[in-house]
C-alpha cells in the first residue's frame, strides 16, 4: 500500500471518528487559555486509540517512516519546490526576504520535509517568509552529527545571499533538538548566528536522564518510543543532547511545550539553562496540549493560535 493510499485510509478513519464521536460532544467556542477545544479532544482521543492499538509499541523504522508520511497525507499536504543548498536536499515555500530554516521531527530516524508541509505553508503565509525545510540525514543510516553538518551546510550557503538578521530557525521534537545542536556548533565555529530560534517540544536529552514521570498522558509520544529511538542513534547520547551543551552567546530562543507531554521537564530545564547563560529565552507552556501540537495543520483551533504566536515572535526578531 502506498503512502498516499495509507494516508487516505487514515484520513477516512479520522473523518469517521470526528463524525461519530464528535456527534456526542458538547458544542462550544474555543477561547485561548480555557479548556481544550472539542476538535483537540477528538484528535487526542483518536491518537490515543492508535497508541493503545499498538501502532507504536515496537519500532520498525520502515513502517515508522511510512506511517509519518501517510499521516502527513491524511492531514493535508502542500507542494513546495525541491532545491539544494550546500548539497543538501530541501523543500522550499517561497515568501519575501525573511528566511525560516525548518527542521522536522521524527526521533532522528523518520520524517522528511514532506510530512508536515501544511504547517510549513501556514508559517510561510502567516509571516510572509520563505520557509526552507531541510531533508537532513537520518539514523541509523547516518548519525546526528551528520545531520548537524547538513544543517550547517544549508545555513552557510544561505549566508552568502541572506543576512543572518533575516534568518531564523524552527524545529519540532528531534528537529528542535537539532536546531540547538546546530546553534551550538555554529557558535563554536564563530559563524554569525540567526536572529532567533523557535523550538517546538524539542527533544534535548537523549541520555533519558531527565525525569519524565507525569500524571497525564501524551497522545503522540511515549517513553518507550523515545527509548526505541535512542537505540537507533549511533552517536554517544551525551554528545547529541543539547541540554548539556553550552548556551553562552546563543541567539534569542522561544520554547513551546504542552503540559500533556512527557518532554515538559527537560524543555523547562533547557529554558532555565539558557537563561542562566544570559540568553534571551522565553517559554510558552500550553495548557492541556500534547507533543508538537502546533504542527498539526489546523486540525484543531489551537494550531492556528500557535502559528500566530510563532509568526509574531519571528517578526519581532527578524
C-alpha positions as CSV (number, residue, x, y, z in Angstrom):
1,X,0.0,0.0,0.0
2,X,1.5,3.4,-1.0
3,X,1.9,6.2,1.5
4,X,-0.8,8.2,-0.3
5,X,-3.3,5.3,-0.1
6,X,-2.5,4.7,3.5
7,X,-2.9,8.4,4.1
8,X,-6.3,8.3,2.5
9,X,-7.2,5.4,4.8
10,X,-6.1,7.3,7.9
11,X,-8.0,10.4,6.6
12,X,-11.2,8.4,6.3
13,X,-10.8,6.9,9.7
14,X,-10.1,10.3,11.2
15,X,-13.2,11.8,9.4
16,X,-15.4,8.9,10.7
17,X,-14.0,9.3,14.2
18,X,-14.8,13.0,14.2
19,X,-18.3,12.4,12.9
20,X,-19.3,9.6,15.2
21,X,-17.6,10.7,18.4
22,X,-18.0,14.4,17.7
23,X,-21.7,14.0,17.4
24,X,-21.9,13.3,21.1
25,X,-19.6,16.3,22.0
26,X,-21.0,19.4,23.6
27,X,-20.5,22.3,21.2
28,X,-18.6,25.3,22.5
29,X,-16.5,28.0,21.1
30,X,-12.8,27.7,21.9
31,X,-11.2,30.5,23.9
32,X,-7.5,31.0,24.4
33,X,-6.4,29.8,27.9
34,X,-9.6,27.8,28.5
35,X,-10.3,24.1,28.3
36,X,-9.1,22.3,25.1
37,X,-11.4,22.7,22.0
38,X,-13.7,19.9,21.0
39,X,-11.6,19.4,17.9
40,X,-8.5,18.9,20.0
41,X,-10.2,16.5,22.3
42,X,-11.3,14.4,19.3
43,X,-7.7,14.5,18.0
44,X,-6.3,13.4,21.3
45,X,-8.7,10.5,21.7
46,X,-8.1,9.3,18.1
47,X,-4.3,9.4,18.5
48,X,-4.6,7.8,22.0
49,X,-6.6,4.9,20.4
50,X,-3.8,4.4,17.8
51,X,-1.2,4.2,20.6
52,X,-3.4,1.7,22.5
53,X,-3.8,-0.5,19.4
54,X,0.0,-0.9,19.5
55,X,0.9,1.0,16.3
56,X,4.0,2.5,18.0
57,X,4.9,-0.2,20.6
58,X,7.7,-1.7,18.6
59,X,9.9,0.4,16.3
60,X,10.1,-0.8,12.8
61,X,11.9,2.0,11.0
62,X,10.5,1.4,7.6
63,X,6.9,1.3,9.0
64,X,7.5,4.4,11.2
65,X,8.6,6.3,8.1
66,X,5.7,5.1,6.1
67,X,3.2,6.0,8.9
68,X,4.6,9.5,9.2
69,X,4.3,10.2,5.5
70,X,0.8,8.6,5.5
71,X,-0.2,10.8,8.4
72,X,1.2,13.8,6.5
73,X,-1.1,13.0,3.5
74,X,-4.0,12.5,5.9
75,X,-3.9,16.0,7.4
76,X,-3.2,17.6,4.0
77,X,-0.1,18.4,2.0
78,X,1.2,21.4,0.1
79,X,3.6,21.3,-2.8
80,X,6.8,23.1,-2.2
81,X,9.8,23.5,-4.5
82,X,12.6,21.0,-4.2
83,X,16.0,22.7,-4.0
84,X,19.5,22.0,-2.9
85,X,21.6,24.2,-0.5
86,X,25.1,23.2,0.3
87,X,24.4,19.9,-1.5
88,X,21.6,19.1,0.9
89,X,18.0,18.5,-0.4
90,X,15.4,20.9,0.9
91,X,11.8,21.8,0.2
92,X,11.1,25.5,-0.1
93,X,8.0,27.6,0.3
94,X,8.7,30.9,-1.3
95,X,7.9,34.1,0.6
96,X,9.6,37.5,1.0
97,X,13.0,38.5,2.3
98,X,12.8,36.6,5.7
99,X,14.0,33.0,5.7
100,X,13.0,30.3,8.2
101,X,15.1,27.2,8.2
102,X,12.8,24.4,9.4
103,X,13.9,21.1,10.8
104,X,11.3,18.3,11.1
105,X,10.8,15.8,13.9
106,X,10.8,12.1,13.9
107,X,13.1,10.9,16.6
108,X,16.1,11.3,14.2
109,X,15.0,8.1,12.5
110,X,12.0,9.2,10.5
111,X,10.2,12.2,8.9
112,X,11.0,14.4,6.0
113,X,10.2,17.9,4.7
114,X,7.1,16.4,3.0
115,X,5.4,15.2,6.2
116,X,4.0,18.4,7.6
117,X,4.1,20.7,4.6
118,X,0.7,22.2,5.7
119,X,2.5,23.7,8.7
120,X,5.4,24.9,6.6
121,X,2.9,26.6,4.2
122,X,0.9,28.1,7.0
123,X,4.1,29.7,8.5
124,X,5.2,31.0,5.1
125,X,1.8,32.7,4.5
126,X,1.4,34.0,8.1
127,X,4.7,35.8,8.2
128,X,5.4,36.3,4.5
129,X,8.7,34.4,4.8
130,X,10.5,31.8,2.7
131,X,10.4,28.5,4.7
132,X,13.2,26.1,3.8
133,X,12.7,22.6,5.3
134,X,15.9,20.6,5.4
135,X,15.9,16.9,4.4
136,X,18.8,16.1,6.8
137,X,20.5,12.7,7.3
138,X,18.6,10.2,9.4
139,X,19.7,7.4,11.7
140,X,20.6,4.6,11.7
141,X,21.9,5.0,8.1
142,X,23.7,8.1,9.2
143,X,24.3,9.9,12.5
144,X,23.1,13.0,14.4
145,X,26.5,14.6,13.8
146,X,25.9,14.2,10.0
147,X,22.5,15.8,10.4
148,X,24.2,18.8,12.2
149,X,26.7,19.0,9.3
150,X,23.8,19.0,6.8
151,X,22.1,21.9,8.5
152,X,25.3,23.9,8.9
153,X,26.0,23.4,5.2
154,X,22.5,24.7,4.3
155,X,22.8,27.7,6.7
156,X,26.3,28.7,5.5
157,X,25.2,28.5,1.9
158,X,22.2,30.8,2.6
159,X,24.6,33.2,4.5
160,X,26.2,34.0,1.1
161,X,23.0,35.8,0.0
162,X,20.9,36.4,3.1
163,X,21.8,38.4,6.2
164,X,21.8,36.4,9.4
165,X,19.5,39.1,10.8
166,X,16.9,38.0,8.2
167,X,17.1,34.3,9.1
168,X,15.6,32.2,11.9
169,X,15.5,28.5,12.8
170,X,12.4,26.5,13.7
171,X,12.4,22.8,14.7
172,X,10.0,20.4,16.4
173,X,10.8,17.4,18.6
174,X,14.1,15.9,17.3
175,X,14.2,18.8,14.9
176,X,14.1,21.2,17.8
177,X,17.0,19.4,19.5
178,X,18.8,19.6,16.2
179,X,18.3,23.4,16.0
180,X,20.0,23.8,19.4
181,X,22.8,21.4,18.4
182,X,23.3,23.4,15.2
183,X,23.4,26.7,17.0
184,X,25.9,25.4,19.5
185,X,28.1,24.1,16.6
186,X,27.8,27.5,14.7
187,X,28.8,29.4,17.9
188,X,31.8,27.1,18.3
189,X,32.8,27.8,14.7
190,X,32.4,31.6,15.2
191,X,29.8,31.7,12.4
192,X,27.2,34.6,12.7
193,X,24.0,33.3,14.3
194,X,20.5,33.8,13.0
195,X,18.1,36.4,14.6
196,X,16.3,33.8,16.7
197,X,15.1,30.2,17.0
198,X,11.7,28.6,17.8
199,X,11.8,25.2,19.5
200,X,8.6,23.3,19.5
201,X,8.6,20.4,22.0
202,X,12.4,19.9,21.5
203,X,14.0,16.6,22.4
204,X,17.1,17.8,24.2
205,X,18.1,14.9,26.4
206,X,18.9,11.7,24.6
207,X,20.5,10.2,27.7
208,X,17.0,9.7,29.1
209,X,18.3,11.1,32.5
210,X,15.7,13.8,32.8
211,X,12.6,12.9,34.8
212,X,9.7,12.1,32.6
213,X,7.1,11.0,35.2
214,X,3.7,12.6,34.6
215,X,0.2,12.1,35.7
216,X,-1.2,12.9,32.3
217,X,-0.8,11.1,29.0
218,X,0.9,12.2,25.8
219,X,-1.2,11.0,22.8
220,X,1.8,11.5,20.4
221,X,5.0,10.4,22.2
222,X,5.7,7.8,24.9
223,X,8.8,7.0,27.0
224,X,9.1,3.6,25.3
225,X,9.1,5.3,21.9
226,X,11.9,7.6,23.0
227,X,13.9,4.6,24.2
228,X,13.5,2.8,20.9
229,X,14.7,5.9,19.1
230,X,17.8,6.3,21.2
231,X,18.8,2.7,20.3
232,X,19.0,3.7,16.6
233,X,21.3,6.7,17.3
234,X,24.9,5.7,16.8
235,X,26.3,8.8,18.5
236,X,27.1,9.0,22.2
237,X,23.9,10.3,23.7
238,X,25.6,12.9,25.8
239,X,27.2,14.5,22.7
240,X,23.9,14.9,20.9
241,X,21.9,16.1,23.9
242,X,21.9,20.0,23.6
243,X,20.6,20.2,27.2
244,X,24.2,19.6,28.4
245,X,25.9,21.8,25.8
246,X,26.9,25.5,26.1
247,X,24.2,28.1,25.7
248,X,26.5,31.1,26.1
249,X,26.2,33.6,23.3
250,X,23.2,31.9,21.6
251,X,20.6,33.9,19.8
252,X,17.1,34.5,21.3
253,X,15.2,31.3,21.9
254,X,11.4,30.6,22.1
255,X,10.4,27.3,23.6
256,X,6.9,25.9,23.2
257,X,5.8,22.8,25.2
258,X,2.5,21.3,26.2
259,X,1.5,20.4,29.7
260,X,0.3,17.0,28.4
261,X,3.7,15.8,27.1
262,X,6.5,13.8,28.5
263,X,9.3,16.2,27.4
264,X,8.0,19.1,29.5
265,X,10.6,18.8,32.3
266,X,13.6,18.7,30.0
267,X,12.2,21.6,27.9
268,X,11.8,23.7,31.1
269,X,15.3,22.8,32.2
270,X,16.7,23.7,28.8
271,X,15.0,27.1,29.0
272,X,16.4,27.6,32.5
273,X,19.9,26.7,31.3
274,X,19.6,29.3,28.5
275,X,18.5,32.0,31.0
276,X,21.4,31.1,33.3
277,X,23.8,31.6,30.3
278,X,22.4,35.1,29.7
279,X,20.3,34.1,26.6
280,X,17.1,36.0,25.8
281,X,14.9,32.9,26.3
282,X,11.2,32.7,26.5
283,X,8.9,29.8,27.0
284,X,5.2,29.1,26.3
285,X,3.7,26.3,28.3
286,X,0.5,25.5,26.6
287,X,-2.2,24.1,28.8
288,X,-3.6,20.6,28.1
289,X,-1.6,20.3,24.8
290,X,0.3,17.3,23.5
291,X,3.7,16.9,22.0
292,X,4.3,19.1,18.9
293,X,0.7,20.3,18.8
294,X,1.4,23.4,16.6
295,X,2.4,21.3,13.6
296,X,-0.9,19.5,13.0
297,X,-2.1,21.8,10.3
298,X,-5.3,23.4,11.6
299,X,-6.8,20.0,12.8
300,X,-7.9,22.0,15.9
301,X,-8.0,25.8,16.6
302,X,-5.1,25.7,19.0
303,X,-2.7,25.1,16.0
304,X,-3.8,28.3,14.3
305,X,-3.2,30.2,17.6
306,X,0.2,28.6,17.8
307,X,1.2,29.6,14.3
308,X,0.1,33.1,15.1
309,X,2.3,33.3,18.2
310,X,5.3,31.8,16.4
311,X,4.9,34.2,13.5
312,X,4.6,37.2,15.9
313,X,7.8,36.1,17.7
314,X,9.8,35.7,14.5
315,X,8.5,39.0,13.1
316,X,9.7,40.8,16.3
317,X,13.2,39.5,15.9
318,X,13.7,39.1,12.1
